[in-house]
Amino acid sequence: MQITVTNVSYTYMPGGPFAVEALRDVTVTFASGETHAIIGATGSGKSTLLQLLNGLEKPSEGSIDAGGHTITADSRQKDLFDLRRHIGMVFQFPEQQLFAETVLEDVMFGPLNYGDDRETAEKKAYRALEKTGLPPSLAERSPFTLSGGQMRRAAIAGVLALEPKLLLLDEPTAGLDPDGQEEIMRLFSEWQQEEADRTLLLITHDMNLTARKADHIVLMESGRVRTEGTPSSLWTREDLIEEGVLPLPETSRILAGLCTESKAPPAVDAFTVEDAADRIASWVRKGEPDA
């Protein structure tokens, strides 16, 4: 699913003394089938944009086209309801959204809410549980008796059961250790690879995650799009790094430090340990680093 945002602005509590303009004239396209990351400082407009993409809020000005569905200030709730059939949203700490008596009932809730009969909803629920690595034996258990990791997977299964074309993720790896982060992102990547037009969009403060996983990055600043591009194109922009609006991923920071200590060429676009090791080995072979 492709998302096109055109001249979108959004104001909280418009017309009152506490009005806050959260987005200003935002225009950006999220191509179908890719992984996109929206990054920026707290208050830059990331979460507001995500809520608009899901139809939880309507733009004050401008329009959003999401797979043929158009969202404007005049959109009806029925149109937004239809749009949400194709969009899944995983909030930060999704396990806090669990509510049903059993895991199965919780995962079935979305399909039932959108009109599926019970048999169809149950089939979708079991498929989603399988995708998230939860065995069928857990289906009749209370979600509140699961481990923390299992609860998060059950909550994600409830989103995947809707069979969305677009998956919106709000800090999806928050509170997880490195192994847990990698496992959760692998789950989302496998979901995306099942169909060519599935699109993944996340907001995050984790630059390591962004650099390794995103095909396209949008950098927000003060409610506007400051810039956008691939990880390599952004993390070779000295102006963004020097201003502090684009923190370096860990491997890039180490390599940048080595570049400072040596006369090796700048190399802040190696985002995995393996790529960083290859870059350092290349320098050693050429005799570039002093150390």
Secondary structure, 3 states (H helix, E strand, C coil): CCEEEEEEEEEECCCCCCCEEEEEEEEEEECCCCEEEEECCCCCCHHHHHHHHCCCCCCCEEEEEECCEEECCCCCHHHHHHHHCCEEEECCCHHHHCCCCCHHHHHHHHHHHCCCCHHHHHHHHHHHHHHCCCCHHHCCCCHHHCCHHHHHHHHHHHHHCCCCCEEEEECCCCCCCHHHHHHHHHHHHHHHHCCCCCEEEEECCCHHHHHHHCCEEEEEECCEEEEEECHHHHCCCHHHHHHCCCCCCHHHHHHHHHHHHCCCCCCCCCCCHHHHHHHHHHHHHHCCCCC
